[in-house]
Amino acid sequence: MKLLKRGAESVTYLVDRFGLKAVLKRRIRKRYMHPKLDLKLRRERTLSEARTLHRVKSYGVRVPYVYDVDPENFEIVMEFIEGDPIYKIYDERIREGLGRFVGLLHANDEIHGDLNVSNVIVRERVPYIIDFGLAFKSSRVEDKADDIHTLRRSMLRIERRKELRNAFLRGYRSTYKKADEVIKREAEIWRRGRYVRRERSVREL
């Protein structure tokens, strides 16, 4: 196995699955948590992530296929999406495609939970959304606004971010009827964040 990423919640490896490249994701123990609770949560979240991937694929969203789930060992084996992270690609049509997929998620009350430019891989000019480890179901506008706010913040250091964001929003509006309500709420979150950052800068002077 080749280590791909070590995070706070899990470790991912590149593995061979029937001659195909695959990703093995293993949820790791949190030593600060009571062992019984830790086992319960890791098992539940492993199953929840696998079910979410199956479910969102049925909406037409491009995500990895799940090959195998082992809740007792807290592992998921899934398709390896080989491509480039979306932050390396300055194509408005691809960003619009991502907006359409996120709109489909939100139209079905699916919240990604960590929607950032590192969790979108472009393969053959199609964006694939990965890492649904923090995903959950919610109809709340605030949760959907948090999703697109996280994405917006992750784009801060990207060139042409205004044009790319506008392309994303066009796609988002095309598949989610309540998009404008979410976009308005996200703008409020953005303004609050700017105010907090400005106040912090003043205090540090």
Buried (B, 14 or more C-beta within 10 A) or exposed (E): EEEBEEEEBBBBBBBEBEEEEBBBBBBBEBEEEEEEEBBEBBBEBBBBBBBBBEBBBEBEBBBBEBBEBEBEEBBBBBBBBEBEBBBEBBBBEBBBBBBBBBBBBBBBEBBBBBBBBEBBBBEEEBBBBBBBBEBEEBEEBBBBBBBBBBBBEBBEEBEEBEEBBEBBBBBBBEBBEBBEEBBEBBEEBBEEEEEEEEEEEEEEE
